[in-house]
């Protein structure tokens, strides 16, 4: 193989690595601009959190799924109208091993950062007041 052939591949490789490094820097910079520095939710005041996180409360039928890593609440419309589920039905929504489930009607509550994929897990309550109080406590 001629040395110029190897040299061309090396040049291309270096170019691609540098392009990826620049892309990573630009992406990190844009992320910092979208959410001001130091805006991690822990340690923020209620006013500052209010600018980012919004309360979500919804009444629904919920699957409370027991796993080897805890319980996960999933709204029924994510899974379908069935009342019987298997591990394969919920594998995209849980971590750990599927152990069992319970179906309940109630008010699901979570905090969500609109426009981002960040949100807390759903927690289900019997009343809307309990759900709202939980979110107020969570906000700090």
BELJOFEN-V288438 format. One record per backbone hydrogen bond with DSSP energy under -0.5 kcal/mol. NH is the residue of the N-H (numbers start at 1). CO is the residue of the C=O. Records with the same first field share a line. If there is no record, write none. Layout:
NH->CO / CO
//
This chain:
6->2
7->3
8->4
9->5
10->6
11->7
12->8
13->9
14->10
15->11
16->12
17->13
18->14
19->15
20->16
21->17
22->18
23->19
24->20
25->21
26->22
27->23
28->24
29->25
30->26
31->27
32->28
33->29
34->30
35->31
39->36
44->41
49->45
50->46
51->47 / 48
52->48 / 49
53->49
54->112
56->110
58->108
60->106
62->104
63->74
64->62 / 102
65->63 / 72
66->64 / 100
67->70
68->97
69->95
70->67
72->65
73->122
74->63 / 72
76->61
78->75
79->75 / 76
80->76
89->86
90->86 / 87
91->87
93->90
94->90
99->66
100->66
102->64
104->62 / 102
106->60
107->125
108->58 / 106
109->123
110->56
112->54
113->118
114->52 / 112
116->113
120->111
123->109
125->107
131->127
132->128
133->129
134->130
135->131
136->132
137->133
138->134
139->135
140->136
//
